[in-house]
Amino acid sequence: MQHRIIVLGAGYTGAIAAGRLAKRLHRDDAAITLVNAEPDFVERVRMHQVAVGQDLKPRPFTEMFADTGVQLRLAKVTAVDVDRKTVAVTDADGADELAYDTLVYALGSGWNAQGVPGTAEHAYEIASRPGALRLRERLARLDAGQTVLIVGGGLTGLEAATEIAEARPDLDVALAARGGLGGWLSPKGRDHLGKVFGKLGITAYEHAAVSAVAADHVATADGRAIPAAVTVWTTGFAVHPIAQATALEVTGTGQIVVDGTMRSVSHPDVYAVGDAAMAMGAGDKPLRMSCASGTPMAWQAADSIAARLTGGKLPTAHLRYFNQCISLGRKEGLIQYVTADDRAVSAVLTGRLAAAYKEVICKGAAWGVANPTLGVPTRRHRVARDRAATGSVARATA
Ligand SMILES: Cc1cc2nc3c(=O)[nH]c(=O)nc-3n(C[C@H](O)[C@H](O)[C@H](O)COP(=O)(O)OP(=O)(O)OC[C@H]3O[C@@H](n4cnc5c(N)ncnc54)[C@H](O)[C@@H]3O)c2cc1C
């Protein structure tokens, strides 16, 4: 009997988890199915590049998972029933139900409008490929001198503002941040960011909490009206509502609460990784939604599942941060070194070297998806007989 593992979502984390499990488990003993709505891998960390017209290398899953043992199921996940251990999906042929013994939930996230009025009607987003392509089409139609306002001063907002300003120097690009520009960076990091903003002619509206979006401007909580022919909304990510509709323990924002092995704290047959999961990092701080967190989470989940199924040793790695890699257009960048729990230290890398470093990181992230053990040869272990049967993993290893 094969142990049925279903991985939901083939973004950075789901694809890594599925591929790594396939390298750890004997093919006769485990059936690994990866369910994804799209037929190709989306490099989400490059959506601001897509928005300004850059084309990314196509990465079809049929190539990525050829001969790996991972079965790809192209379908949209509509629901999960953690009591019956089934997943409801729809595809071109209609609705279907998939049964699992172990589930890895990796459906990622989308943009987070935070309920601000006017966002749905007037704002653009770059958290998804359809969103980035919609913005690309709109930017291409803008005339010189028109204003693009990026709302959100986090990593995505900084990357979007600088990318657009560099690609379209004819536009008037601005950014509205709730706090100071790059407030969490070290003084050297903030100084560099300010210089790049200056060079690219980006206007920064600081301490500007946007409270409403209209067709041609945004309003701030302190009564300002900031003009914007196009508003790009980048104030964090929100998870899809599927997990929240299950009996799984989730946070108030719908992330699945997991332990250090990425296993649900309420349902031991379920693991969650990436943006969809809430795991603790160094200093007992929640990991932030990012590839930087998600990639080691996916390794940890796959290695934990494999260990529990095969009677191996559970991984003991502690998840931590090293740096924040921020592209500032194609020619500039900022690598802000951080503590294990993600607080800026004084060291930074800037300029073209930082831009090149960030490019290597992005390329490496995509390479890591196709090479889930980072090229290290691995042995496929047999699943312990008593653990292959439905439900026995939870009992055997609780
Ligand atoms: C513009 C931008 C820049 C970023 N830059 C960085 C960066 O520099 N560094 C960094 O660490 N992070 C960065 N991030 C964040 C990073 O992209 C995410 O944290 C990361 O993609 C999360 O990985 P994931 O696997 O959890 O989810 P995703 O990559 O979002 O993958 C989720 C997958 O699930 C699929 N899916 C979703 N719903 C369904 C459904 N109902 N049915 C079937 N399939 C479904 C999606 O199609 C997708 O394939 C950036 C994000 C953006 C938008």
The ligand as an SDF file (V2000), in Angstrom:
LIG
                    3D

 53 58  0  0  0  0  0  0  0  0999 V2000
    6.7150   41.4200   -6.1090 C   0  0  0  0  0  0  0  0  0  0  0  0
    7.1550   40.4990   -5.0240 C   0  0  0  0  0  0  0  0  0  0  0  0
    8.4880   40.4800   -4.6420 C   0  0  0  0  0  0  0  0  0  0  0  0
    8.9060   39.6040   -3.6360 C   0  0  0  0  0  0  0  0  0  0  0  0
   10.2200   39.5980   -3.2960 N   0  0  0  0  0  0  0  0  0  0  0  0
   10.6420   38.7460   -2.3550 C   0  0  0  0  0  0  0  0  0  0  0  0
   12.0230   38.6900   -2.0270 C   0  0  0  0  0  0  0  0  0  0  0  0
   12.8360   39.4230   -2.5770 O   0  0  0  0  0  0  0  0  0  0  0  0
   12.4180   37.7970   -1.0940 N   0  0  0  0  0  0  0  0  0  0  0  0
   11.5350   36.9730   -0.4580 C   0  0  0  0  0  0  0  0  0  0  0  0
   11.9680   36.1800    0.3930 O   0  0  0  0  0  0  0  0  0  0  0  0
   10.2230   37.0050   -0.7450 N   0  0  0  0  0  0  0  0  0  0  0  0
    9.7430   37.8690   -1.6760 C   0  0  0  0  0  0  0  0  0  0  0  0
    8.4260   37.9000   -1.9940 N   0  0  0  0  0  0  0  0  0  0  0  0
    7.4820   37.0280   -1.2670 C   0  0  0  0  0  0  0  0  0  0  0  0
    7.4510   35.6350   -1.8860 C   0  0  0  0  0  0  0  0  0  0  0  0
    7.1760   35.7050   -3.2590 O   0  0  0  0  0  0  0  0  0  0  0  0
    6.4050   34.7660   -1.2080 C   0  0  0  0  0  0  0  0  0  0  0  0
    6.5990   34.8120    0.1810 O   0  0  0  0  0  0  0  0  0  0  0  0
    6.5250   33.3500   -1.7130 C   0  0  0  0  0  0  0  0  0  0  0  0
    6.1610   33.2950   -3.0710 O   0  0  0  0  0  0  0  0  0  0  0  0
    5.6520   32.4140   -0.8960 C   0  0  0  0  0  0  0  0  0  0  0  0
    5.7950   31.1150   -1.4100 O   0  0  0  0  0  0  0  0  0  0  0  0
    4.5900   30.0840   -1.2760 P   0  0  0  0  0  0  0  0  0  0  0  0
    5.0450   28.8150   -1.8930 O   0  0  0  0  0  0  0  0  0  0  0  0
    4.0940   30.0690    0.1180 O   0  0  0  0  0  0  0  0  0  0  0  0
    3.4070   30.7170   -2.1430 O   0  0  0  0  0  0  0  0  0  0  0  0
    3.3320   31.0780   -3.6910 P   0  0  0  0  0  0  0  0  0  0  0  0
    4.6590   31.2950   -4.2670 O   0  0  0  0  0  0  0  0  0  0  0  0
    2.3380   32.1600   -3.7640 O   0  0  0  0  0  0  0  0  0  0  0  0
    2.7240   29.7600   -4.3440 O   0  0  0  0  0  0  0  0  0  0  0  0
    1.3910   29.3510   -4.1200 C   0  0  0  0  0  0  0  0  0  0  0  0
    1.0030   28.4160   -5.2400 C   0  0  0  0  0  0  0  0  0  0  0  0
   -0.2970   27.9080   -4.9760 O   0  0  0  0  0  0  0  0  0  0  0  0
   -1.0980   28.0320   -6.1440 C   0  0  0  0  0  0  0  0  0  0  0  0
   -2.4810   28.1990   -5.6990 N   0  0  0  0  0  0  0  0  0  0  0  0
   -2.9830   29.1820   -4.9230 C   0  0  0  0  0  0  0  0  0  0  0  0
   -4.2920   28.9520   -4.6890 N   0  0  0  0  0  0  0  0  0  0  0  0
   -4.6090   27.8100   -5.3340 C   0  0  0  0  0  0  0  0  0  0  0  0
   -5.7990   27.0340   -5.4520 C   0  0  0  0  0  0  0  0  0  0  0  0
   -6.9400   27.3960   -4.8640 N   0  0  0  0  0  0  0  0  0  0  0  0
   -5.7560   25.9040   -6.1800 N   0  0  0  0  0  0  0  0  0  0  0  0
   -4.6000   25.4870   -6.7840 C   0  0  0  0  0  0  0  0  0  0  0  0
   -3.4440   26.1810   -6.6930 N   0  0  0  0  0  0  0  0  0  0  0  0
   -3.4490   27.3220   -5.9840 C   0  0  0  0  0  0  0  0  0  0  0  0
   -0.5530   29.2530   -6.8750 C   0  0  0  0  0  0  0  0  0  0  0  0
   -0.9010   29.1840   -8.2430 O   0  0  0  0  0  0  0  0  0  0  0  0
    0.9390   29.0740   -6.6110 C   0  0  0  0  0  0  0  0  0  0  0  0
    1.5200   28.2460   -7.5670 O   0  0  0  0  0  0  0  0  0  0  0  0
    7.9720   38.7570   -2.9950 C   0  0  0  0  0  0  0  0  0  0  0  0
    6.6360   38.7730   -3.4000 C   0  0  0  0  0  0  0  0  0  0  0  0
    6.2210   39.6270   -4.3790 C   0  0  0  0  0  0  0  0  0  0  0  0
    4.7760   39.6260   -4.7950 C   0  0  0  0  0  0  0  0  0  0  0  0
  1  2  1  0
  2  3  1  0
  2 52  2  0
  3  4  2  0
  4  5  1  0
  4 50  1  0
  5  6  2  0
  6  7  1  0
  6 13  1  0
  7  8  2  0
  7  9  1  0
  9 10  1  0
 10 11  2  0
 10 12  1  0
 12 13  2  0
 13 14  1  0
 14 15  1  0
 14 50  1  0
 15 16  1  0
 16 17  1  0
 16 18  1  0
 18 19  1  0
 18 20  1  0
 20 21  1  0
 20 22  1  0
 22 23  1  0
 23 24  1  0
 24 25  2  0
 24 26  1  0
 24 27  1  0
 27 28  1  0
 28 29  2  0
 28 30  1  0
 28 31  1  0
 31 32  1  0
 32 33  1  0
 33 34  1  0
 33 48  1  0
 34 35  1  0
 35 36  1  0
 35 46  1  0
 36 37  1  0
 36 45  1  0
 37 38  2  0
 38 39  1  0
 39 40  1  0
 39 45  2  0
 40 41  1  0
 40 42  2  0
 42 43  1  0
 43 44  2  0
 44 45  1  0
 46 47  1  0
 46 48  1  0
 48 49  1  0
 50 51  2  0
 51 52  1  0
 52 53  1  0
M  END
$$$$
